[in-house]
């Protein structure tokens, strides 16, 4: 499907496709929850691995999906 025919969402002043956003949220959630659940149980382990999973999910999503920015120029100076 061409990019101009897809529905876009505006999230924090960035334009993204709903499909890319859903996939990114799924990646980050799975890595965060996986790190939390697979960590050894003494106190800081699950927290640290859960945060590390969230950061890793962010970097993977940033590499997979680029922002869909639209530049509107209104007259030239």
BAVO-443753 format. One record per residue: x negated, y negated, z of N, C-alpha, C in turn; residue in one letter. Coordinates in steps of 0.001 Angstrom, whole numbers, plus 500000, padded with zeros to 6 digits. Layout:
XYZXYZXYZA/...
***
This chain:
499150501167500000500000500000500000499103498768500000X/499326497808499096498503496600499057498639495797500344X/497552495120500724497526494377501983498570493272502020X/498889492670500882499851491569500896501281492045501125X/501552493323500920502894493854501129503113494389502544X/502045494472503343502173495017504696502598493934505669X/503257494342506728503670493402507770502501493168508711X/502267491916509032501178491551509923501730490970511210X/500938491111512276501288490567513583500244489545513978X/500665488545514742499737487544515235499463487853516705X/498224488255517021497833488621518380496646487758518774X/496822486918519785495752486045520287495098485256519162X/495915484629518341495464483804517209494656484583516186X/494873485865516092494268486695515057495387487464514375X/495287487641513086496310488351512340495843489782512113X/496641490739512555496307492155512431497501492910511861X/497220494057511277498334494898510835498793495742512020X/500065496028512074500618496816513171500017498206513236X/499747498791512084499165500137512026497760500137512626X/496938499147512243495578499063512786495599498830514294X/496526498001514763496641497729516191497018498993516958X/497952499754516434498382500985517092497246502014517148X/496497502142516069495370503078516052494293502622517033X/494011501327517078493001500800518005493408501025519453X/494671500789519763495151501022521126495070502502521498X/495359503372520552495276504809520798493831505237521070X/492893504729520270491478505064520468491012504609521838X/491289503355522195490841502819523478491493503558524647X/492769503880524524493470504582525602492919505991525801X/492708506710524716492192508073524828490785508101525415X/489928507181524992488569507166525525488546506730526993X/489366505752527349489410505292528742489954506375529664X/491079506941529279491693507978530104490829509235530139X/490218509572529000489332510732528965488132510556529871X/487528509368529849486401509106530732486801509163532186X/487973508640532495488457508649533880488740510073534368X/489403510857533547489798512205533967488641513201533974X/487644513014533120486537513963533038485378513620533962X/485452512491534645484354512064535516484331512891536794X/483132513050537347483066513688538672483743512795539698X/484348513388540725485250512633541575484641511707542618X/483395511757543032482960510739544011483273509341543500X/483629508488544408484293507209544169483952506422542903X/482742506002542620482607505103541464482609505806540113X/482487507113540078482392507841538815483545507623537850X/484776507878538252485899507692537324486065506245536866X/485835505304537759485967503900537383484941503519536327X/483706503903536540482627503545535610482845504205534252X/483170505484534236483379506158532953484658505694532252X/485670505319533011486872504761532398486594503427531736X/485832502567532404485471501271531815484545501472530613X/483613502409530721482723502698529592483523503203528387X/484550504017528635485410504484527543486173503351526893X/486637502398527701487358501250527150486439500397526284X/485209500181526741484258499383525966483867500106524676X/483649501414524762483335502193523567484503502165522574X/485721502269523081486893502179522216487003500825521534X/486639499761522256486646498428521662485647498341520512X/484431498850520724483419498777519676483787499628518468X/484347500789518695484778501631517575485874500933516779X/486832500346517471487916499644516783487411498412516043X/486454497708516623485898496520515963485152496902514687X/484520498072514670483827498517513467484784499058512409X/485865499697512845486812500292511899487731499267511241X/488180498285512020489205497366511534488723495924511633X/488762495227510526488404493814510498489675492982510652X/489571491779511244490739490905511356491265490510509972X/492561490346509866493186489960508605493471488457508651X/492439487656508549492596486213508670493138485600507398X/493892484537507578494411483768506455493948482334506631X/493286481792505646492751480446505714493624479539504879X/494246478546505512495066477566504811494329476234504795X/493989475746503615493309474465503468494316473443502986X/494484472389503757495459471354503403494733470098502965X/494442469997501704493767468810501161492303468792501514X/491532468222500605490105468134500831489722466703501127X/488784466502502020488370465145502412487439464531501426X/
***
